[in-house]
Amino acid sequence: MTVPEAELVSRAASSDPVATAALLARLRPGVVRYCRAHLGRVGGAYTTADDVAQEVCLAMLGALPRYRDEGRPFAAFVYRIAANKVADAQRAAMRHLSIAPVDALPDRPDLTPGPEQQAVATDDARRLSMLLGKLSATHREIIVLRVAVGLPAEEVGGVLGMSAAAVRMAQSRALAHLRTLAGDTLDEVPA
């Protein structure tokens, strides 16, 4: 039998280690998917996104004793922390853009994607980012939470203050809008 989230949060806020571990185990996978969806891969790995997800979990645990239930799901509180940490990571990445010098040549061939594959992947990511940027903030967040993170409509509704049916309808509209934008923006013939 699963313990309701509100009870877990209350017990975890009271320093119950079992409840804290259970709450973290319940929320961490979604936080990781959220960070990966927003930050993507760097150098073929999700290292940065996973580090940010870890920071989100630590911030959530640090804020837990001060958390006050205001009628919204605890997940909404956690994903707000995640949104702020992702924004911080994106700003930091922009400040620290540089090319690292190579001291020695490797002994083995590099199996990572070559420049062409990286260029195509980067271009695809840029196009997707551009398309998502043309959606409203609510539609963009629904697409990220439902498609990239994989949250059910009920949880996304709790995070955004909408019913599950409204989330499904908004997702359908957002995807239809993306299809239209993709044809117009990318000058490609839709399949």
C-alpha positions as CSV (number, residue, x, y, z in Angstrom):
1,M,0.0,0.0,0.0
2,T,1.4,3.4,-1.0
3,V,1.6,6.2,1.6
4,P,-0.2,9.4,0.4
5,E,2.3,12.1,-0.6
6,A,0.9,14.6,1.9
7,E,1.5,12.2,4.8
8,L,5.1,11.4,3.5
9,V,5.8,15.1,3.3
10,S,4.5,15.8,6.8
11,R,6.6,12.9,8.2
12,A,9.7,13.9,6.2
13,A,9.4,17.5,7.4
14,S,9.4,16.1,11.0
15,S,12.8,14.5,10.3
16,D,11.4,10.9,9.8
17,P,14.3,9.3,7.9
18,V,12.1,6.5,6.4
19,A,9.6,9.0,5.1
20,T,12.3,11.2,3.8
21,A,13.9,8.3,1.9
22,A,10.5,7.2,0.5
23,L,9.7,10.8,-0.6
24,L,13.0,11.2,-2.3
25,A,12.7,7.8,-4.0
26,R,9.2,8.8,-5.3
27,L,10.2,12.3,-6.6
28,R,13.8,11.8,-7.8
29,P,13.2,9.9,-11.1
30,G,10.8,12.7,-12.3
31,V,13.3,15.4,-11.3
32,V,16.0,13.6,-13.2
33,R,13.8,13.4,-16.3
34,Y,12.8,17.0,-16.0
35,C,16.4,18.2,-15.8
36,R,17.5,16.0,-18.6
37,A,14.6,17.3,-20.8
38,H,15.6,20.9,-20.1
39,L,19.4,20.6,-20.1
40,G,20.0,17.7,-22.5
41,R,23.3,16.0,-23.1
42,V,26.7,17.6,-22.9
43,G,29.4,15.7,-24.6
44,G,27.1,12.8,-25.1
45,A,26.3,12.4,-21.4
46,Y,23.7,13.7,-19.0
47,T,26.3,14.5,-16.4
48,T,25.3,18.2,-16.0
49,A,21.6,17.4,-15.9
50,D,22.1,14.7,-13.3
51,D,24.2,17.0,-11.2
52,V,21.4,19.6,-11.4
53,A,18.8,17.0,-10.4
54,Q,21.0,16.1,-7.4
55,E,21.1,19.8,-6.5
56,V,17.3,20.0,-6.8
57,C,16.9,17.0,-4.4
58,L,19.3,18.5,-1.9
59,A,17.5,21.9,-2.1
60,M,14.1,20.1,-1.7
61,L,15.4,18.3,1.4
62,G,16.9,21.5,2.8
63,A,13.6,23.4,2.3
64,L,11.4,20.5,3.6
65,P,11.4,21.6,7.3
66,R,10.1,25.1,6.1
67,Y,7.5,23.7,3.6
68,R,3.9,24.7,4.3
69,D,1.1,23.0,2.5
70,E,-0.9,25.6,0.6
71,G,-3.3,23.3,-1.1
72,R,-1.0,22.4,-4.1
73,P,0.8,19.2,-4.5
74,F,4.3,18.9,-3.1
75,A,5.5,18.1,-6.6
76,A,4.6,21.6,-7.7
77,F,7.0,22.9,-5.0
78,V,9.7,20.5,-6.1
79,Y,9.3,21.3,-9.8
80,R,9.5,25.0,-9.0
81,I,12.8,24.4,-7.4
82,A,13.8,22.3,-10.4
83,A,12.9,25.1,-12.8
84,N,15.0,27.6,-10.8
85,K,18.0,25.2,-10.7
86,V,17.8,24.5,-14.4
87,A,17.7,28.2,-15.1
88,D,20.8,28.7,-12.9
89,A,22.6,25.9,-14.7
90,Q,21.7,27.4,-18.1
91,R,23.0,30.8,-17.0
92,A,26.2,29.2,-15.7
93,A,26.8,27.3,-18.9
94,M,26.5,30.5,-20.9
95,R,29.1,32.2,-18.7
96,H,31.6,29.3,-18.9
97,L,31.6,28.5,-22.6
98,S,35.1,27.7,-23.6
99,I,37.2,25.1,-25.6
100,A,39.5,22.9,-23.5
101,P,42.9,22.4,-25.0
102,V,44.0,18.8,-25.7
103,D,47.5,17.9,-24.3
104,A,47.9,14.5,-25.9
105,L,46.3,12.5,-28.7
106,P,44.3,9.4,-27.6
107,D,45.5,5.9,-28.3
108,R,42.2,4.6,-29.5
109,P,39.7,5.8,-32.0
110,D,37.0,8.1,-30.7
111,L,33.6,6.3,-30.8
112,T,31.6,9.4,-29.9
113,P,29.5,10.9,-32.7
114,G,31.5,12.8,-35.3
115,P,31.1,16.4,-36.2
116,E,28.4,15.8,-38.7
117,Q,26.3,13.8,-36.3
118,Q,26.8,16.3,-33.5
119,A,25.9,19.1,-35.9
120,V,22.7,17.3,-36.9
121,A,21.8,16.6,-33.3
122,T,22.6,20.2,-32.3
123,D,20.5,21.5,-35.2
124,D,17.6,19.2,-34.2
125,A,17.9,20.4,-30.6
126,R,18.0,24.1,-31.7
127,R,15.0,23.6,-33.9
128,L,13.0,21.8,-31.2
129,S,14.0,24.6,-28.7
130,M,12.9,27.2,-31.2
131,L,9.5,25.4,-31.7
132,L,9.0,25.0,-28.0
133,G,9.8,28.7,-27.5
134,K,6.9,29.6,-29.7
135,L,4.4,27.8,-27.4
136,S,2.9,29.5,-24.4
137,A,4.7,28.9,-21.1
138,T,1.9,26.5,-20.0
139,H,1.9,24.5,-23.2
140,R,5.7,24.3,-23.1
141,E,5.7,23.1,-19.5
142,I,2.9,20.5,-20.3
143,I,4.9,19.1,-23.2
144,V,8.1,18.9,-21.2
145,L,6.4,17.3,-18.1
146,R,4.2,14.9,-20.1
147,V,6.4,13.9,-23.1
148,A,10.0,14.4,-21.8
149,V,9.5,13.7,-18.1
150,G,6.7,11.2,-18.6
151,L,4.5,12.4,-15.7
152,P,0.8,11.3,-15.8
153,A,-1.8,14.0,-16.5
154,E,-2.9,14.0,-12.9
155,E,0.5,14.9,-11.6
156,V,1.1,17.6,-14.3
157,G,-2.3,19.0,-13.4
158,G,-1.3,19.1,-9.8
159,V,1.9,20.9,-10.7
160,L,0.2,23.4,-12.9
161,G,-3.1,23.8,-11.0
162,M,-5.2,22.2,-13.7
163,S,-7.5,19.2,-13.9
164,A,-6.1,16.0,-15.6
165,A,-8.7,16.4,-18.4
166,A,-7.5,20.1,-19.0
167,V,-3.9,18.9,-19.1
168,R,-4.8,16.3,-21.8
169,M,-6.7,18.8,-23.8
170,A,-3.9,21.4,-23.6
171,Q,-1.3,18.7,-24.5
172,S,-3.3,17.8,-27.6
173,R,-3.6,21.4,-28.6
174,A,0.1,22.1,-27.9
175,L,1.1,19.0,-30.0
176,A,-1.2,20.1,-32.9
177,H,0.3,23.6,-32.7
178,L,3.8,22.1,-32.7
179,R,3.0,20.1,-35.9
180,T,1.7,23.2,-37.6
181,L,4.8,25.2,-36.5
182,A,7.2,22.5,-37.5
183,G,5.8,22.6,-41.1
184,D,5.8,26.4,-41.3
185,T,9.0,27.1,-39.3
186,L,11.2,24.3,-40.7
187,D,10.0,24.6,-44.3
188,E,9.6,20.9,-44.3
189,V,6.7,18.8,-45.7
190,P,4.9,17.2,-42.8
191,A,4.8,13.4,-43.0
